[in-house]
Amino acid sequence: MNKETYTYRDIVEAVKYGLNYGTDESEEGLNVPEDNIQQWLQATKLRTSEEWQNLYPDIKIIEEAGWKKEKGWKKLWFEELITYQQYIQRREQSTCMFKNKEDAKE
């Protein structure tokens, strides 16, 4: 899985929410475990489904059942802001194609 690049503002916001575990103020810079930042940002950062798909292209959604197949599904895909977890839940309800055959076996 590709790691997303976050802005300084994203990281500062993550630290404000308590991800700066065990950091001593005398230490130089921020001592925030990268996994904690990744988890927090994935859980709280809002993006469109299209943006999430582009950030994590290893699993391509080819039939969007998780996005309510109706007239407005494209609006949900391109405009609705959702968390990464919401994207994953909807992706699991949809038909997907894996970039690598080995990934499909998991």
N, C-alpha and C positions, 0 to 999 in steps of 0.2 A: 504494500500500500504506500502510495506517495505521501509524504508529509506536506502539510499545508504551510505556507509562509504567512506569519502573522505580523501585523504592524506593531510598533511600539505601544500605541494606544491600546490595542487588544491585550497585550501582555500586562500593561499597567492595570487595566480593568480586571484581569484575571487575578492579579496579586491582591487587589482590593477585596476580592471575594474569598480570601483566605487560603490561597494556594501557595503562599510563601512560607511553607512549613519550616520551622527551626532556623530561620534566618537571623543571624546576628547583625544588628545595625552597623557594626564596625566592619563587616565584610564588604569587600569592594563589589559593586554591582548587585544584581539580584541572584539569589540562590534558590530558584524555583525549579523543582524537578520537571523536566520537559514533558514527561507523561502526564503530570498533573495539569499542566497548561493545555495540552492536547485534549484531554478528557473534558476539562471545563469548557473550552471553546467549542468543542463538538456538541456539547450538551446545551449550550446557551447561545451560540452564534447563529443568527438567522440569515438564511440565504434562500434563493429560489432553488427548485429541484434541478433546473438546468445548471445552475452554478455547482451544486453538489455533484451532479453527474460529471461535470468537467474536472472537478477536483479529484474524484475517485473514478477514473475511467476504466478500471480493470473489469468491472461488471457493468455491462451496457444494458439498459432497460429497453426492450424492444416492443413490449406491449404493456401499457400503463394501467393495468387493472387497479392498482392501489391508488390511483388518482381519479376515481369515480368516472367511469366511461360515460360521459354525457357531453352536451354541447360545451360546457364550460371547463372541460379538463385541461385545455391548453392554457387557459388563464391560470389555473392552479399550478401547472408545470412551470410557466414562464414568469408569473407575477407573485404568487403566494410565498411569503417568507416562512420557512420552517426550520426546525433544528435538524442536526445530523441524525439524531435518533428517529425523528419523525420520517425523515427521508428513508432510512433503513427499513422501518416498519412498512412503509408503502412499497419499497422495492421488493420486499419479501413476498408481497401479495401480487407482484407483477411477473411477467415472463422476462427472463434475462438471458444474456449471452455472455459467457466468460471469455476474457482475453486469452487465458491459458487453459488448456484442457485439464491440467492438474488441479486448477482452482475449482473446477466444477465438481470434483470428487469429494471435496471437503464437506 
